[in-house]
Amino acid sequence: MQSVKVHGNEPNAEVLSAIIKAGERFSIIASQDIVDIRDIKLWAKGQPVTSSLQHRLLNRKLKHPLEACLAVEDGVTLFSLQEDLQGFLDGDSPLGMALRPWAPMLMKNLKQLPLHSVAQLLLTTALATRPDSLPHAVAAMALAGAAADGPTYAVDVRLAMLGGLLHDIGEVYIHPQYVDLEGPMDLVTHKHLIVHPRMAQMLLSTTTDYPEELCLAIGEHHERVNGSGYPARLYQHNSSALGRLLSVVETTLGIVRSPYAPITRASFALRVVPGEFDPNWTSFVCNLTRNVDETLLPDRSSDLPLEGSLLDHIDQRIEQTDVLKATLKAQGRDGPILDIVDTAWFRLTRLRVAWNALGFWGADAAELNPLEEFELELAHRELQQRLTQLQRECLLLAERLGELEKTWIEPLWRGVLLEPAR
């Protein structure tokens, strides 16, 4: 896995390059003298960031994190975020329209958000280098804040909004070729991406005065309560309430980009596999479907099969897993290889339970009405996504095994289609 430093020592090459690029568009200056560990001044306080800074910092170990030594004079501010949030809520996106009842509350709380200089720097850098990242952050801020706005929830609205706004700032530390991937994701790309939640957590913990609850939750925004997430494969009992909320927010935003009934699709994805997400937060997204009028038609741009082929695929893998587990136990083997097989068996059987709960046994596409075809298309897409996620999870776990053991368990995911992550 790529080793990345986010504070002290040598500045991260990717974020330094991104900050230099952002400095071409926005006014970024040194908020204090930038010095190395020998107290040699490399860049004076008040000096604008230019390409020369990159050369001055080459192979230098800094006394203080670079991110804490810079300030943005324009770029992303609370005022610009207010305009962005208002535009999102007034726009024609289904999610923005669904969240309009919370608009007054969201606008009021946004004005009081503590936007730390490091957060402002990285949001501005992300805006300059990956413009689509800011609308994503604003939508996440709105969804997280609206979901937390209830008397029964133990998450502060402003903390939730900050979590939504900042959850992906760790992506600034990843090479663009991995972040902006459009085609299928291989294991190498996945290994680069899965570090970004923890990087953001570490950065905010060490360079800002944000509460640890917020930093921890940002590190958990790709976790799942059944242990199938990343980077730590946490379960509900050892994850935070805000982290579980951000997980639902991230998943929802990855789906609502679809032009076909996006809110309904997100609601389905959050519920289809039992025990994947915190129901306290999934229920909020499910209830949003009442605020939108969506036409429930299948995605005709997809070539997903609507017969039982995926179910057969899952059943075959469950059978393979049972046979492999029995063989390994008969050979007296235990340890990591059995843990991987057990993980695969548990995930696959949950997919089988999810399919059974849908009631599409022996469904024939020719006999389905449009609504049933829509639901079946959603089921195929989501269950295929889970198979792909299982493949990546098992491949990562299998790196602890010897080459021979890897060949024994490789059939468990052979033939799974790789798809872009969301």
N, C-alpha and C positions, 0 to 999 in steps of 0.2 A: 504494500500500500504506500502511496506517496507520503513522504514525511514533510509536514508543513509547520513552520514556526509562525505563531501569530503575535508574540510579544517578546521583547528583548532580543538579544543576539542580532543576527542578520535579518533585515526586513524581508518579508515574503516577496518573492520576485513578481508574482502575479498581481498582488495588490499594489505594489509600487508602480508597476507598469500602468495599471488601471488609473491610479491617482494622477500620474503624469498626464495621461490622456485626458482625464477630467479637468486638469488644470489648463488645458487648451481652450476649454469652453467656459469654465467657471473660475472665480477668483479664490484660489486656495493659497494660504500663506502659512508660514511657520508661526505658531502661537508662542513658541519659546525657542531658545537656541537648541539646535539639534547637535548633540555631541556624542562622541563614541565613548567606549568604556574607559578610555584614558583621559577623558575630559577635553579632547581636541574638538574644537568647534568645526562642524562640517557645513552648517547652514545657519544663517543669522535669523533671529526673531524678526518677524515682519517681512522677510524676503519671500516673494512669490515662488510657488512651485513651478519649475520649468524642467526641461529634459536634462539640464545640467545636474539636477539633484540626483538623478538615477546614477550618473557617473560618480558623483561624490560619495554615494553610499555603497558603491560596489565593494563587496567583500569586507564591509565594515560591521563591527558589532556595536550596537547603539546602547547608550546608558538607559534610555527610556524608549518604550514602544513608539514607533514612528507615528502610529495613529493618534497617540496622545499629544504629539508635538505639532499637529497641523490643525488649521481651522478654516472653515468655508465662510466666505463673506456673502455669498449669494446661494445659488443652487436650491436644494430642498430646505425649506423652512416651514414653520408652523403656518405661516400665511399662505405659502404655495400649497401646502397639504390641505388647507381649508378649501381652496379653489378646486383642487383635485377631487376631494371627497364630495363636494357639492356637485361637481360635474358627473361623477360616478352615479350619485343618487338621482340626479335629474336626467341621466342618459337613458338609452333604450335597451341596455343590457338586462336580461331577465333577472339576474341577481340584484342589480341596482334597484330595479323596480320592486322586487320582493322586499327589499330592506327599507323602502321609503317610510313606512310607519315609524321607524326608529331615527329618522333623519334629524329631528330637533335635538334628541338626546346625544346623538353621535357628534353633531357639530358643536354642541356645548362642551362636551368632554374633550374634544380635540383641542380646543383653545387652551386647555389646561394641561396638556401632555408635556412632560419634561423631556424635551428633545436634546439629549446630550450631544456635545460637540463631536464625539467619535461616531455616534449614530448618524448625525447630520453629514459628516464626511463620507461615510460609507454609502448612505442613501444617495448622496450626490454623485459619488463615483459610479454606483450602479446605474443611475439615470444616464450618465454620460456614456457609459460603455455598453449597457444593455437596456435601452429605453423602455422595453416592455416590462422590465422588472418593477418599475414604480407603480403602474396601474395594478399589477398583481398585489403589491404590498398594500396599496390603498384599499383594494377590495377585501383583502384579508383583514385589515384593520376594522373595516366596517362590519364584516360578518362576525368577527370575534367579539367586538363590542356589543353588537346587538344580541348575540347569544348569551352574553354574560349579564345582560340587563334583566335580571329577574330576582325576586326576593328569596328564592330557594337556592340560588347558586352561590357557592362560596368563592367566587372569583371576582375581584374588583374590575369594574368596567374599564377604567383607564389602563390598568395593567394588561387586561386582555387586548385592548386596542394597540398598546405598545408591542405586545407579543406578535400580533398580526402584522404590524408595520415592519418589524425587524426580523421576523422569523427566518428570512432567506439571506440575510446580509453575509452569511458565511460563504455564499456562492462567489463573492468577489475574490475569494482566495483560490478559486479553482480555475484552471486554464479554460478559456472560452470554448475550445474544441470539445470539451466534455459537458459543459453547461448547456450549450446551444445545440446539442445533438438533435437531429431531426429523424434519422433512421433508427433501426433497431439498436438497442443498447447491449453491448457485450460486457463481459465480466470486468474487464479492465476499466471501462468507463464507469461502471457501477461502483467499483472500488474507489475511484476518485471522488465520486459524488457523495458517497455515504459519510464522508468526513465533515461535510459542511455544517450540519447542525452542531456538532461538538466544537468546531472551530469558532462558530458564532458565540456559543456559550462561554468558551474560554476568553475570547476577546472582550466581551461585555463584562465578565467577572473581574478582569484584571485592569481594565482601562476606564470603567465608568463607575458611578455610584448607584447604578440600578440595583434593586433588591435581588437577592439570590434566587428568589422564587421565579422571577422573570427570566433570568439567565438560564436556569435549569429547564424551564418549560420550552425555551427556544431550542435547547439541545435535544428535546424530546418530540419535536413536531413531526417526525417521521416514524415514531413508535406506534405500535398497535397493542391493545390491551391483552391480546392473546400471544404476545411474544414474537410475532412475525415481522415486526418493524425493524428499523435500524436507527442509530448505530449500535445500541446496547441490547436489543431484543428484550425490552422491558415488558412486564405484565402490569395489569391494573394496580396490583397491590404495591408495586414499587415505582409507580409513575405519579406525577402530580396532576391535580385537577386542571390546571392551566395548560399543562403539556397535552393532556387528553383532548382539551378543547382545540388547541392548535393543530393537532393531528386531524381532527374532523374538518377544520377550516382548510388545511392544505389539500386534503383529498377532495373536498367539495370544489375548490377552485381549479383543480386539475381536470375536473369533469365538466364544469359549466362553460367551458370554451366550446363545447359541442353546439352546433346550430339546431340540433334536434332535441326539443324538450329538455333543456339542460338541468333545470331544477329537479324535475322528476327523475332524471337519470342519476343525479347525485344522491337523491333520497334512496333510490333503489340500491346503489352501490354501497351505501353505508349500512344497509340492513341485510343484504343478501347472504352474507356469511355470518352466522350467529357468533357473538362474542369477539368481534374484531375491533369495535369502537365502543366508547363509553355511551350508553343509551341516553344519559342526561343531555349530551350534546347532539347526538344524531337526531333526537326527537325535534330539536329546534329546526334543523334543516328540513326534516320531513314536513313539519308544519308550514314551512315557507311555500309549499306547493299550493296552499290555499290563497296565497297572495298573487298568483300568476295564472294566466289562462294559456296552457300549453296544449298544442295539438300532439296527441300521442301516436305518432306514426314511426315505423322503424326507419333506421338510417339506411337509405337505399344506396349510399356510397360505399357501404361495407359489403364484403363478400363472405360474411360469416355463415356457416352452415346452420340450417334451422332444424335439422333432424337430430337423432340421438347420438351423433358421432362423438361429441365432447363427453357425454355421459359414459359412453363405452370406453373412451380414452381414460377417464378417471377410474373406472372400474378395473381396467387392465393394470393400471399403476398400483391400485390398492392390492390386487392379487400378487403382482410382482414384489411388492413390499412385504406382504405376508410370507411369501416363499423365501425371500432373502433373509428376513428376520429369523425364521425357523432354521435356515441353513447355518447362519452365523452362531446361533445359540447352540446348535448341535456340535459345532466345532469348538465350542467353549470360548468364543470371542466375546469381549465386552469393551467398554470404553467409548471413545469418540465415534467409532463407526456405528455402533448400535444406537448411540444418541441421535445420529443423523437419520438413521432408518426410522427410529421412533418419531422424530420430528416430521418426516415425510408422511408416515402413516397417519399421524394426528391431523395434519393439514389436509390430506386427501379425503379422509373420512368426514371432515367438516364440510368439504366441498360437496360430498355425496349427500350429507344432511341438508345442505342448502338447496341442492337440486330437488330433493324429495319434497321439501317444503313448498316448492313452487307449483307442484301438481301437474307437471308436464310429462308424465310417464307415457312413453310411446307416442309423443306428439307428432303429427304429420303436418308439415308446413302448408300443404294444399288445403287442409281443413280448418286452418286457424283464421279467426277474424282479425282485423287490423290491430286491435288492442292486444290480443293474445300474441300476435306476431311481434309486436313492439316489446312486450315483456320477455318473450323468448329470446329475442335479439339481445336485450340487455343482459339476460342470464348468461348467454354464451360469451358475450364480451367480458363480463366481470369474472366469470369462472376461468376463462382463458388467461386473464390478467393475473389471477391468483396462482395459476400453474407456472406462469413466467416468474412471478415473485418467489415461488417455492424453489424453482430451479436456481435462481441467484442465491437464495439463502443457503441451499444445500452445497452449492459450489464453493461458497465462502467457507462454510464449516469444513468441507472436505480438504481444504488446504492444510489441515493438521494431519492428514492421513498420508501413509506411504503410497507409492505409485500402484502397487498391487491392490491395495484396499480401494483406491479410487476406481479401478476398473470394475470391481465387484458392484459398486453402487451406481456407476454411471448409467445403467439402463433405467434407473428411476426417473431420470429427466431427459433421456434421449428422445429427440423429436419434438420437444416442447418449442413452440414458436416464440422467438424473441420479439418483444414489443417495446416501444418507447415507454419509459417510466413516467409516472405522473405524481 
